[in-house]
Amino acid sequence: MGQKKKLPIGIEFFKDIQDRDYYYVDKTGFIQQLLDFTNDEVKQMLCYYGLENKLTQMKEWYDGYRFGQTDIYCPWDILNQCDKFLESENAPMEPHWANSSSNAIIQDILENATDTTKNQIEALISGECIEKRINSRINLYRFRQ
């Protein structure tokens, strides 16, 4: 069997993942199809709601992703901020993503982990390698049940 690649746990920069040969799946080509909030779609949405004058603000706040040559806006933020502007033309810009996730599933896993799982997590944190089969069909919401 060939050299095993490590999972990029705790690695902050994508360039480090590539340069250090960590395991990852490049899904860049699918991002635009999945999110579909390019500059043109945002312009269309703002025109639909009569908010064309808000494009510069939206771009400054929510144009945070670039995949290949395509700029992608954060859909959660665009939709929420459009709602805010429809309520009040002078609504302040907000970081809507700030409370959009939690670590609850990780906390549940750690609280209910076996000694073996806890030891493996400690090994990963220490920079060691462990071998696990990846199940790409897992549903994290059902996983918690």
LOKE-903605 format. One record per residue: residue in one letter; x, y, z of N, C-alpha, C, O in turn; residue number from 1. Coordinates in Angstrom, 2 decimals. Example, Ala and Ser with C-alpha at 12.3 -4.5 7.8 and 13.67 -1.06 7.14 Angstrom:
BEGIN
+--------+---------+---------+---------+---------+---------+---------+---------+---------+---------+---------+---------+---------+-----+
| residu |    n.xx |    n.yy |    n.zz |   ca.xx |   ca.yy |   ca.zz |    c.xx |    c.yy |    c.zz |    o.xx |    o.yy |    o.zz | num |
+--------+---------+---------+---------+---------+---------+---------+---------+---------+---------+---------+---------+---------+-----+
|      a |   13.19 |   -5.69 |    7.80 |   12.30 |   -4.50 |    7.80 |   13.20 |   -3.30 |    7.80 |   14.24 |   -3.32 |    8.46 |   1 |
|      s |   12.85 |   -2.25 |    7.08 |   13.67 |   -1.06 |    7.14 |   12.90 |    0.03 |    7.87 |   13.41 |    1.14 |    8.04 |   2 |
+--------+---------+---------+---------+---------+---------+---------+---------+---------+---------+---------+---------+---------+-----+
This chain:
BEGIN
+--------+---------+---------+---------+---------+---------+---------+---------+---------+---------+---------+---------+---------+-----+
| residu |    n.xx |    n.yy |    n.zz |   ca.xx |   ca.yy |   ca.zz |    c.xx |    c.yy |    c.zz |    o.xx |    o.yy |    o.zz | num |
+--------+---------+---------+---------+---------+---------+---------+---------+---------+---------+---------+---------+---------+-----+
|      m |    0.84 |   -1.17 |    0.00 |    0.00 |    0.00 |    0.00 |    0.89 |    1.24 |    0.00 |    1.93 |    1.25 |    0.66 |   1 |
|      g |    0.50 |    2.30 |   -0.75 |    1.28 |    3.52 |   -0.87 |    1.22 |    4.38 |    0.37 |    0.56 |    4.05 |    1.36 |   2 |
|      q |    1.92 |    5.50 |    0.31 |    1.94 |    6.47 |    1.41 |    0.53 |    7.00 |    1.65 |   -0.16 |    7.39 |    0.71 |   3 |
|      k |    0.10 |    7.01 |    2.89 |   -1.22 |    7.53 |    3.24 |   -1.13 |    9.02 |    3.46 |   -0.18 |    9.53 |    4.05 |   4 |
|      k |   -2.15 |    9.71 |    2.98 |   -2.22 |   11.15 |    3.18 |   -2.92 |   11.44 |    4.49 |   -3.80 |   10.69 |    4.92 |   5 |
|      k |   -2.53 |   12.54 |    5.13 |   -3.15 |   12.94 |    6.39 |   -4.38 |   13.79 |    6.10 |   -4.46 |   14.45 |    5.06 |   6 |
|      l |   -5.34 |   13.77 |    7.02 |   -6.49 |   14.67 |    6.93 |   -6.05 |   16.05 |    7.40 |   -5.24 |   16.15 |    8.32 |   7 |
|      p |   -6.57 |   17.11 |    6.80 |   -6.12 |   18.47 |    7.14 |   -6.81 |   19.02 |    8.39 |   -7.41 |   20.10 |    8.34 |   8 |
|      i |   -6.74 |   18.32 |    9.48 |   -7.37 |   18.75 |   10.72 |   -6.53 |   19.86 |   11.35 |   -5.34 |   19.69 |   11.59 |   9 |
|      g |   -7.17 |   21.00 |   11.59 |   -6.48 |   22.12 |   12.21 |   -5.62 |   22.93 |   11.26 |   -4.92 |   23.85 |   11.70 |  10 |
|      i |   -5.66 |   22.62 |    9.96 |   -4.88 |   23.38 |    8.99 |   -5.73 |   24.56 |    8.54 |   -6.85 |   24.39 |    8.06 |  11 |
|      e |   -5.19 |   25.75 |    8.68 |   -5.97 |   26.97 |    8.45 |   -6.00 |   27.41 |    6.99 |   -7.00 |   27.96 |    6.54 |  12 |
|      f |   -4.93 |   27.18 |    6.26 |   -4.82 |   27.71 |    4.91 |   -4.85 |   26.60 |    3.87 |   -4.16 |   25.59 |    4.00 |  13 |
|      f |   -5.67 |   26.80 |    2.83 |   -5.81 |   25.80 |    1.78 |   -4.48 |   25.54 |    1.09 |   -4.19 |   24.40 |    0.71 |  14 |
|      k |   -3.67 |   26.57 |    0.92 |   -2.37 |   26.40 |    0.29 |   -1.52 |   25.39 |    1.06 |   -0.79 |   24.60 |    0.45 |  15 |
|      d |   -1.61 |   25.40 |    2.39 |   -0.87 |   24.43 |    3.20 |   -1.37 |   23.02 |    2.95 |   -0.59 |   22.07 |    2.93 |  16 |
|      i |   -2.66 |   22.88 |    2.75 |   -3.24 |   21.56 |    2.46 |   -2.66 |   21.02 |    1.16 |   -2.27 |   19.85 |    1.08 |  17 |
|      q |   -2.59 |   21.87 |    0.14 |   -2.03 |   21.45 |   -1.14 |   -0.53 |   21.20 |   -1.04 |   -0.03 |   20.17 |   -1.49 |  18 |
|      d |    0.20 |   22.16 |   -0.46 |    1.66 |   22.07 |   -0.42 |    2.16 |   20.89 |    0.41 |    3.17 |   20.27 |    0.08 |  19 |
|      r |    1.46 |   20.57 |    1.47 |    1.89 |   19.49 |    2.37 |    1.26 |   18.15 |    2.03 |    1.42 |   17.18 |    2.76 |  20 |
|      d |    0.53 |   18.10 |    0.91 |   -0.03 |   16.85 |    0.38 |   -1.03 |   16.18 |    1.33 |   -1.01 |   14.96 |    1.51 |  21 |
|      y |   -1.90 |   16.99 |    1.94 |   -2.97 |   16.44 |    2.75 |   -4.07 |   15.90 |    1.85 |   -4.15 |   16.26 |    0.67 |  22 |
|      y |   -4.91 |   15.05 |    2.40 |   -6.05 |   14.51 |    1.67 |   -7.13 |   15.59 |    1.58 |   -7.47 |   16.20 |    2.58 |  23 |
|      y |   -7.66 |   15.82 |    0.40 |   -8.80 |   16.71 |    0.22 |   -9.49 |   16.38 |   -1.10 |   -8.90 |   15.75 |   -1.98 |  24 |
|      v |  -10.72 |   16.79 |   -1.22 |  -11.48 |   16.61 |   -2.45 |  -11.73 |   17.99 |   -3.03 |  -12.34 |   18.84 |   -2.37 |  25 |
|      d |  -11.28 |   18.22 |   -4.23 |  -11.46 |   19.51 |   -4.88 |  -12.82 |   19.55 |   -5.56 |  -13.05 |   18.87 |   -6.56 |  26 |
|      k |  -13.71 |   20.36 |   -5.01 |  -15.07 |   20.48 |   -5.54 |  -15.29 |   21.85 |   -6.17 |  -16.44 |   22.29 |   -6.30 |  27 |
|      t |  -14.22 |   22.51 |   -6.57 |  -14.31 |   23.86 |   -7.10 |  -15.30 |   23.95 |   -8.26 |  -16.07 |   24.90 |   -8.34 |  28 |
|      g |  -15.27 |   22.99 |   -9.14 |  -16.14 |   23.04 |  -10.32 |  -17.61 |   22.98 |  -10.01 |  -18.43 |   23.40 |  -10.82 |  29 |
|      f |  -17.98 |   22.47 |   -8.85 |  -19.38 |   22.34 |   -8.49 |  -19.92 |   23.52 |   -7.69 |  -21.14 |   23.67 |   -7.57 |  30 |
|      i |  -19.06 |   24.36 |   -7.15 |  -19.49 |   25.42 |   -6.25 |  -20.46 |   26.38 |   -6.92 |  -21.51 |   26.70 |   -6.36 |  31 |
|      q |  -20.13 |   26.85 |   -8.12 |  -21.00 |   27.80 |   -8.78 |  -22.37 |   27.19 |   -9.05 |  -23.39 |   27.87 |   -8.89 |  32 |
|      q |  -22.42 |   25.94 |   -9.44 |  -23.70 |   25.27 |   -9.69 |  -24.51 |   25.14 |   -8.41 |  -25.73 |   25.30 |   -8.44 |  33 |
|      l |  -23.85 |   24.85 |   -7.31 |  -24.55 |   24.65 |   -6.05 |  -25.04 |   25.95 |   -5.43 |  -26.18 |   26.04 |   -4.98 |  34 |
|      l |  -24.19 |   26.95 |   -5.42 |  -24.54 |   28.20 |   -4.76 |  -25.28 |   29.15 |   -5.69 |  -26.29 |   29.74 |   -5.30 |  35 |
|      d |  -24.77 |   29.31 |   -6.89 |  -25.41 |   30.11 |   -7.93 |  -25.71 |   31.53 |   -7.50 |  -26.72 |   32.09 |   -7.93 |  36 |
|      f |  -24.88 |   32.13 |   -6.67 |  -25.01 |   33.53 |   -6.29 |  -23.80 |   34.30 |   -6.81 |  -23.00 |   34.82 |   -6.04 |  37 |
|      t |  -23.70 |   34.35 |   -8.13 |  -22.63 |   35.11 |   -8.75 |  -23.03 |   36.58 |   -8.77 |  -24.13 |   36.94 |   -8.35 |  38 |
|      n |  -22.14 |   37.41 |   -9.25 |  -22.41 |   38.84 |   -9.34 |  -23.67 |   39.11 |  -10.16 |  -24.48 |   39.95 |   -9.79 |  39 |
|      d |  -23.84 |   38.40 |  -11.27 |  -25.02 |   38.61 |  -12.11 |  -26.31 |   38.24 |  -11.39 |  -27.31 |   38.96 |  -11.50 |  40 |
|      e |  -26.31 |   37.13 |  -10.64 |  -27.52 |   36.74 |   -9.91 |  -27.86 |   37.74 |   -8.81 |  -29.03 |   38.03 |   -8.56 |  41 |
|      v |  -26.83 |   38.26 |   -8.15 |  -27.07 |   39.25 |   -7.10 |  -27.65 |   40.52 |   -7.72 |  -28.59 |   41.11 |   -7.18 |  42 |
|      k |  -27.10 |   40.95 |   -8.84 |  -27.64 |   42.13 |   -9.53 |  -29.11 |   41.91 |   -9.89 |  -29.94 |   42.80 |   -9.69 |  43 |
|      q |  -29.43 |   40.74 |  -10.42 |  -30.81 |   40.44 |  -10.80 |  -31.73 |   40.48 |   -9.58 |  -32.83 |   41.03 |   -9.65 |  44 |
|      m |  -31.28 |   39.91 |   -8.48 |  -32.09 |   39.90 |   -7.26 |  -32.33 |   41.32 |   -6.76 |  -33.46 |   41.67 |   -6.40 |  45 |
|      l |  -31.28 |   42.12 |   -6.73 |  -31.42 |   43.49 |   -6.26 |  -32.35 |   44.29 |   -7.17 |  -33.15 |   45.08 |   -6.68 |  46 |
|      c |  -32.26 |   44.09 |   -8.48 |  -33.17 |   44.75 |   -9.41 |  -34.62 |   44.32 |   -9.15 |  -35.53 |   45.14 |   -9.15 |  47 |
|      y |  -34.82 |   43.04 |   -8.93 |  -36.15 |   42.51 |   -8.67 |  -36.80 |   43.21 |   -7.46 |  -37.99 |   43.53 |   -7.48 |  48 |
|      y |  -36.01 |   43.45 |   -6.43 |  -36.51 |   44.07 |   -5.21 |  -36.39 |   45.60 |   -5.22 |  -36.74 |   46.26 |   -4.23 |  49 |
|      g |  -35.89 |   46.17 |   -6.32 |  -35.72 |   47.62 |   -6.38 |  -34.59 |   48.12 |   -5.49 |  -34.64 |   49.24 |   -4.97 |  50 |
|      l |  -33.58 |   47.30 |   -5.31 |  -32.46 |   47.64 |   -4.42 |  -31.15 |   47.78 |   -5.19 |  -30.08 |   47.52 |   -4.64 |  51 |
|      e |  -31.23 |   48.18 |   -6.46 |  -30.02 |   48.27 |   -7.29 |  -28.94 |   49.13 |   -6.65 |  -27.75 |   48.86 |   -6.83 |  52 |
|      n |  -29.33 |   50.14 |   -5.91 |  -28.37 |   51.05 |   -5.29 |  -27.59 |   50.40 |   -4.14 |  -26.69 |   51.04 |   -3.58 |  53 |
|      k |  -27.90 |   49.18 |   -3.78 |  -27.23 |   48.50 |   -2.66 |  -26.12 |   47.55 |   -3.12 |  -25.48 |   46.90 |   -2.29 |  54 |
|      l |  -25.88 |   47.47 |   -4.43 |  -24.91 |   46.49 |   -4.94 |  -23.51 |   46.71 |   -4.37 |  -22.86 |   45.74 |   -3.98 |  55 |
|      t |  -23.05 |   47.95 |   -4.30 |  -21.71 |   48.22 |   -3.78 |  -21.58 |   47.74 |   -2.34 |  -20.58 |   47.11 |   -1.97 |  56 |
|      q |  -22.58 |   48.04 |   -1.51 |  -22.54 |   47.59 |   -0.12 |  -22.55 |   46.07 |   -0.04 |  -21.80 |   45.47 |    0.73 |  57 |
|      m |  -23.40 |   45.44 |   -0.83 |  -23.49 |   43.97 |   -0.82 |  -22.15 |   43.36 |   -1.22 |  -21.70 |   42.38 |   -0.62 |  58 |
|      k |  -21.52 |   43.94 |   -2.24 |  -20.23 |   43.41 |   -2.69 |  -19.17 |   43.58 |   -1.62 |  -18.38 |   42.66 |   -1.38 |  59 |
|      e |  -19.13 |   44.74 |   -0.97 |  -18.14 |   44.98 |    0.08 |  -18.30 |   44.01 |    1.26 |  -17.31 |   43.58 |    1.85 |  60 |
|      w |  -19.53 |   43.68 |    1.59 |  -19.79 |   42.86 |    2.77 |  -19.83 |   41.36 |    2.48 |  -19.35 |   40.57 |    3.30 |  61 |
|      y |  -20.40 |   40.95 |    1.34 |  -20.75 |   39.54 |    1.18 |  -20.13 |   38.84 |   -0.02 |  -20.42 |   37.67 |   -0.25 |  62 |
|      d |  -19.27 |   39.52 |   -0.78 |  -18.59 |   38.89 |   -1.90 |  -17.32 |   38.26 |   -1.37 |  -16.22 |   38.77 |   -1.61 |  63 |
|      g |  -17.46 |   37.17 |   -0.64 |  -16.33 |   36.63 |    0.09 |  -15.69 |   35.39 |   -0.47 |  -14.73 |   34.88 |    0.11 |  64 |
|      y |  -16.19 |   34.88 |   -1.59 |  -15.64 |   33.63 |   -2.12 |  -15.20 |   33.85 |   -3.56 |  -15.82 |   34.60 |   -4.31 |  65 |
|      r |  -14.13 |   33.18 |   -3.93 |  -13.70 |   33.20 |   -5.33 |  -13.31 |   31.77 |   -5.69 |  -12.40 |   31.20 |   -5.09 |  66 |
|      f |  -14.01 |   31.22 |   -6.68 |  -13.74 |   29.86 |   -7.14 |  -13.36 |   29.94 |   -8.61 |  -14.18 |   30.28 |   -9.46 |  67 |
|      g |  -12.10 |   29.63 |   -8.90 |  -11.61 |   29.80 |  -10.26 |  -11.65 |   31.27 |  -10.62 |  -11.02 |   32.09 |   -9.96 |  68 |
|      q |  -12.39 |   31.60 |  -11.65 |  -12.54 |   33.00 |  -12.09 |  -13.88 |   33.58 |  -11.68 |  -14.25 |   34.67 |  -12.14 |  69 |
|      t |  -14.62 |   32.89 |  -10.82 |  -15.97 |   33.31 |  -10.47 |  -16.04 |   33.80 |   -9.03 |  -15.62 |   33.11 |   -8.11 |  70 |
|      d |  -16.56 |   35.02 |   -8.85 |  -16.83 |   35.55 |   -7.51 |  -18.19 |   35.04 |   -7.07 |  -19.16 |   35.10 |   -7.82 |  71 |
|      i |  -18.25 |   34.53 |   -5.86 |  -19.49 |   33.98 |   -5.32 |  -19.84 |   34.75 |   -4.05 |  -18.98 |   34.98 |   -3.20 |  72 |
|      y |  -21.08 |   35.14 |   -3.94 |  -21.58 |   35.83 |   -2.75 |  -22.13 |   34.81 |   -1.77 |  -22.54 |   33.71 |   -2.17 |  73 |
|      c |  -22.15 |   35.15 |   -0.50 |  -22.72 |   34.30 |    0.53 |  -24.24 |   34.38 |    0.44 |  -24.81 |   35.43 |    0.76 |  74 |
|      p |  -24.92 |   33.32 |    0.03 |  -26.37 |   33.36 |   -0.17 |  -27.14 |   33.72 |    1.10 |  -28.11 |   34.48 |    1.05 |  75 |
|      w |  -26.72 |   33.19 |    2.23 |  -27.40 |   33.45 |    3.50 |  -27.42 |   34.95 |    3.78 |  -28.45 |   35.51 |    4.16 |  76 |
|      d |  -26.28 |   35.59 |    3.58 |  -26.17 |   37.02 |    3.85 |  -26.98 |   37.85 |    2.86 |  -27.68 |   38.79 |    3.26 |  77 |
|      i |  -26.90 |   37.52 |    1.59 |  -27.62 |   38.29 |    0.57 |  -29.12 |   38.24 |    0.85 |  -29.78 |   39.28 |    0.84 |  78 |
|      l |  -29.66 |   37.07 |    1.09 |  -31.10 |   36.94 |    1.33 |  -31.52 |   37.68 |    2.60 |  -32.53 |   38.38 |    2.60 |  79 |
|      n |  -30.76 |   37.52 |    3.66 |  -31.11 |   38.19 |    4.91 |  -30.99 |   39.71 |    4.81 |  -31.83 |   40.44 |    5.33 |  80 |
|      q |  -29.95 |   40.19 |    4.12 |  -29.79 |   41.64 |    4.01 |  -30.85 |   42.24 |    3.10 |  -31.31 |   43.35 |    3.34 |  81 |
|      c |  -31.25 |   41.53 |    2.04 |  -32.36 |   42.00 |    1.21 |  -33.62 |   42.15 |    2.06 |  -34.34 |   43.15 |    1.95 |  82 |
|      d |  -33.89 |   41.18 |    2.91 |  -35.05 |   41.28 |    3.83 |  -34.94 |   42.53 |    4.70 |  -35.92 |   43.25 |    4.89 |  83 |
|      k |  -33.74 |   42.78 |    5.23 |  -33.54 |   43.96 |    6.09 |  -33.80 |   45.25 |    5.30 |  -34.45 |   46.17 |    5.81 |  84 |
|      f |  -33.27 |   45.33 |    4.06 |  -33.48 |   46.53 |    3.26 |  -34.95 |   46.71 |    2.87 |  -35.42 |   47.83 |    2.73 |  85 |
|      l |  -35.66 |   45.62 |    2.69 |  -37.09 |   45.74 |    2.36 |  -37.88 |   46.25 |    3.56 |  -38.90 |   46.91 |    3.40 |  86 |
|      e |  -37.40 |   45.94 |    4.76 |  -38.03 |   46.47 |    5.98 |  -37.69 |   47.95 |    6.16 |  -38.54 |   48.74 |    6.57 |  87 |
|      s |  -36.44 |   48.31 |    5.86 |  -35.99 |   49.69 |    6.03 |  -34.88 |   49.98 |    5.03 |  -33.85 |   49.30 |    5.03 |  88 |
|      e |  -35.08 |   50.97 |    4.18 |  -34.10 |   51.35 |    3.16 |  -32.73 |   51.65 |    3.77 |  -31.71 |   51.44 |    3.11 |  89 |
|      n |  -32.70 |   52.13 |    5.01 |  -31.46 |   52.51 |    5.67 |  -30.98 |   51.47 |    6.69 |  -30.22 |   51.79 |    7.60 |  90 |
|      a |  -31.42 |   50.25 |    6.54 |  -31.00 |   49.19 |    7.48 |  -29.47 |   49.07 |    7.46 |  -28.86 |   49.14 |    6.40 |  91 |
|      p |  -28.87 |   48.87 |    8.63 |  -27.41 |   48.71 |    8.66 |  -27.01 |   47.35 |    8.08 |  -27.77 |   46.38 |    8.14 |  92 |
|      m |  -25.83 |   47.28 |    7.53 |  -25.28 |   46.01 |    7.06 |  -24.95 |   45.17 |    8.29 |  -24.49 |   45.69 |    9.30 |  93 |
|      e |  -25.19 |   43.87 |    8.18 |  -24.97 |   42.98 |    9.32 |  -24.23 |   41.72 |    8.91 |  -24.38 |   41.27 |    7.77 |  94 |
|      p |  -23.44 |   41.14 |    9.80 |  -22.78 |   39.86 |    9.54 |  -23.74 |   38.71 |    9.86 |  -23.63 |   38.09 |   10.92 |  95 |
|      h |  -24.65 |   38.43 |    8.95 |  -25.70 |   37.43 |    9.19 |  -25.14 |   36.03 |    9.45 |  -25.79 |   35.20 |   10.09 |  96 |
|      w |  -23.93 |   35.76 |    8.95 |  -23.34 |   34.43 |    9.12 |  -22.87 |   34.18 |   10.54 |  -22.61 |   33.03 |   10.91 |  97 |
|      a |  -22.76 |   35.21 |   11.34 |  -22.14 |   35.08 |   12.67 |  -22.79 |   34.02 |   13.54 |  -22.09 |   33.33 |   14.29 |  98 |
|      n |  -24.09 |   33.87 |   13.48 |  -24.78 |   32.89 |   14.32 |  -25.42 |   31.78 |   13.50 |  -26.45 |   31.23 |   13.89 |  99 |
|      s |  -24.82 |   31.44 |   12.37 |  -25.44 |   30.47 |   11.47 |  -24.93 |   29.04 |   11.66 |  -25.36 |   28.14 |   10.94 | 100 |
|      s |  -24.03 |   28.82 |   12.60 |  -23.55 |   27.46 |   12.83 |  -23.20 |   27.28 |   14.30 |  -23.14 |   28.22 |   15.08 | 101 |
|      s |  -22.97 |   26.02 |   14.63 |  -22.54 |   25.73 |   16.00 |  -21.66 |   24.49 |   15.99 |  -21.53 |   23.82 |   14.97 | 102 |
|      n |  -21.08 |   24.21 |   17.12 |  -20.26 |   23.01 |   17.27 |  -21.00 |   21.95 |   18.05 |  -20.38 |   21.07 |   18.65 | 103 |
|      a |  -22.33 |   22.02 |   18.06 |  -23.13 |   21.11 |   18.87 |  -22.87 |   19.64 |   18.53 |  -22.78 |   18.82 |   19.44 | 104 |
|      i |  -22.75 |   19.31 |   17.25 |  -22.54 |   17.91 |   16.88 |  -21.18 |   17.42 |   17.39 |  -21.07 |   16.27 |   17.83 | 105 |
|      i |  -20.17 |   18.27 |   17.35 |  -18.85 |   17.89 |   17.86 |  -18.91 |   17.69 |   19.37 |  -18.34 |   16.74 |   19.90 | 106 |
|      q |  -19.61 |   18.59 |   20.04 |  -19.76 |   18.46 |   21.49 |  -20.47 |   17.15 |   21.83 |  -20.07 |   16.45 |   22.76 | 107 |
|      d |  -21.55 |   16.82 |   21.09 |  -22.26 |   15.56 |   21.33 |  -21.35 |   14.36 |   21.12 |  -21.36 |   13.42 |   21.92 | 108 |
|      i |  -20.57 |   14.40 |   20.05 |  -19.67 |   13.28 |   19.76 |  -18.66 |   13.11 |   20.88 |  -18.42 |   11.99 |   21.35 | 109 |
|      l |  -18.07 |   14.22 |   21.31 |  -17.06 |   14.14 |   22.38 |  -17.66 |   13.67 |   23.70 |  -17.03 |   12.89 |   24.42 | 110 |
|      e |  -18.86 |   14.14 |   24.01 |  -19.49 |   13.73 |   25.28 |  -19.86 |   12.26 |   25.29 |  -19.86 |   11.63 |   26.35 | 111 |
|      n |  -20.16 |   11.69 |   24.11 |  -20.59 |   10.29 |   24.04 |  -19.53 |    9.37 |   23.45 |  -19.81 |    8.21 |   23.15 | 112 |
|      a |  -18.31 |    9.88 |   23.28 |  -17.25 |    9.10 |   22.64 |  -16.76 |    7.98 |   23.55 |  -16.73 |    8.09 |   24.77 | 113 |
|      t |  -16.39 |    6.89 |   22.89 |  -15.75 |    5.78 |   23.61 |  -14.31 |    6.17 |   23.92 |  -13.80 |    7.16 |   23.39 | 114 |
|      d |  -13.67 |    5.40 |   24.77 |  -12.27 |    5.66 |   25.08 |  -11.41 |    5.57 |   23.82 |  -10.46 |    6.34 |   23.65 | 115 |
|      t |  -11.73 |    4.63 |   22.94 |  -10.98 |    4.47 |   21.68 |  -11.09 |    5.74 |   20.84 |  -10.09 |    6.24 |   20.33 | 116 |
|      t |  -12.31 |    6.25 |   20.70 |  -12.51 |    7.47 |   19.90 |  -11.78 |    8.65 |   20.53 |  -11.15 |    9.43 |   19.83 | 117 |
|      k |  -11.86 |    8.78 |   21.85 |  -11.16 |    9.87 |   22.53 |   -9.65 |    9.77 |   22.31 |   -8.99 |   10.78 |   22.08 | 118 |
|      n |   -9.10 |    8.56 |   22.38 |   -7.67 |    8.36 |   22.15 |   -7.29 |    8.73 |   20.71 |   -6.23 |    9.31 |   20.48 | 119 |
|      q |   -8.16 |    8.39 |   19.76 |   -7.88 |    8.72 |   18.36 |   -7.94 |   10.23 |   18.14 |   -7.13 |   10.78 |   17.39 | 120 |
|      i |   -8.87 |   10.90 |   18.77 |   -8.96 |   12.36 |   18.67 |   -7.71 |   13.00 |   19.26 |   -7.15 |   13.93 |   18.68 | 121 |
|      e |   -7.26 |   12.51 |   20.39 |   -6.03 |   13.03 |   21.01 |   -4.83 |   12.80 |   20.09 |   -3.96 |   13.66 |   19.99 | 122 |
|      a |   -4.80 |   11.65 |   19.43 |   -3.70 |   11.36 |   18.51 |   -3.71 |   12.37 |   17.35 |   -2.65 |   12.86 |   16.95 | 123 |
|      l |   -4.88 |   12.67 |   16.81 |   -4.97 |   13.64 |   15.72 |   -4.52 |   15.02 |   16.16 |   -3.79 |   15.71 |   15.45 | 124 |
|      i |   -4.96 |   15.43 |   17.34 |   -4.58 |   16.74 |   17.87 |   -3.07 |   16.81 |   18.06 |   -2.47 |   17.87 |   17.90 | 125 |
|      s |   -2.46 |   15.68 |   18.39 |   -1.00 |   15.63 |   18.59 |   -0.23 |   15.54 |   17.28 |    1.00 |   15.53 |   17.28 | 126 |
|      g |   -0.96 |   15.49 |   16.17 |   -0.29 |   15.43 |   14.87 |   -0.04 |   14.04 |   14.34 |    0.60 |   13.88 |   13.30 | 127 |
|      e |   -0.54 |   13.02 |   15.04 |   -0.37 |   11.65 |   14.58 |   -1.40 |   11.33 |   13.50 |   -2.33 |   12.10 |   13.27 | 128 |
|      c |   -1.22 |   10.21 |   12.85 |   -2.15 |    9.74 |   11.83 |   -3.00 |    8.60 |   12.38 |   -2.53 |    7.79 |   13.17 | 129 |
|      i |   -4.24 |    8.57 |   11.96 |   -5.08 |    7.40 |   12.22 |   -5.72 |    7.02 |   10.89 |   -5.83 |    7.85 |    9.99 | 130 |
|      e |   -6.14 |    5.78 |   10.76 |   -6.75 |    5.33 |    9.52 |   -8.23 |    5.09 |    9.75 |   -8.62 |    4.35 |   10.66 | 131 |
|      k |   -9.06 |    5.74 |    8.93 |  -10.52 |    5.60 |    9.02 |  -11.10 |    5.51 |    7.62 |  -10.59 |    6.14 |    6.69 | 132 |
|      r |  -12.13 |    4.74 |    7.47 |  -12.86 |    4.67 |    6.21 |  -13.83 |    5.86 |    6.18 |  -14.52 |    6.12 |    7.17 | 133 |
|      i |  -13.89 |    6.57 |    5.06 |  -14.76 |    7.74 |    4.92 |  -16.08 |    7.31 |    4.32 |  -16.11 |    6.68 |    3.26 | 134 |
|      n |  -17.18 |    7.65 |    5.00 |  -18.52 |    7.35 |    4.49 |  -19.09 |    8.63 |    3.90 |  -19.49 |    9.53 |    4.64 | 135 |
|      s |  -19.13 |    8.73 |    2.57 |  -19.58 |    9.95 |    1.92 |  -21.10 |   10.10 |    1.94 |  -21.62 |   11.13 |    1.52 | 136 |
|      r |  -21.82 |    9.10 |    2.42 |  -23.28 |    9.16 |    2.44 |  -23.84 |    9.53 |    3.80 |  -25.06 |    9.52 |    3.98 | 137 |
|      i |  -22.99 |    9.85 |    4.75 |  -23.46 |   10.12 |    6.10 |  -24.25 |   11.43 |    6.14 |  -23.86 |   12.43 |    5.54 | 138 |
|      n |  -25.36 |   11.41 |    6.85 |  -26.19 |   12.59 |    7.06 |  -25.94 |   13.04 |    8.49 |  -26.32 |   12.35 |    9.43 | 139 |
|      l |  -25.30 |   14.19 |    8.66 |  -24.90 |   14.62 |   10.00 |  -26.08 |   14.87 |   10.93 |  -25.96 |   14.71 |   12.14 | 140 |
|      y |  -27.23 |   15.25 |   10.38 |  -28.39 |   15.48 |   11.24 |  -28.93 |   14.14 |   11.78 |  -29.33 |   14.06 |   12.94 | 141 |
|      r |  -28.92 |   13.12 |   10.95 |  -29.37 |   11.80 |   11.40 |  -28.32 |   11.15 |   12.28 |  -28.64 |   10.34 |   13.15 | 142 |
|      f |  -27.05 |   11.49 |   12.05 |  -25.94 |   10.95 |   12.81 |  -26.13 |   11.23 |   14.30 |  -25.78 |   10.40 |   15.14 | 143 |
|      r |  -26.68 |   12.38 |   14.61 |  -26.86 |   12.79 |   16.02 |  -27.96 |   11.99 |   16.71 |  -27.98 |   11.91 |   17.94 | 144 |
|      q |  -28.87 |   11.40 |   15.94 |  -30.02 |   10.70 |   16.54 |  -29.65 |    9.34 |   17.06 |  -30.51 |    8.63 |   17.59 | 145 |
+--------+---------+---------+---------+---------+---------+---------+---------+---------+---------+---------+---------+---------+-----+
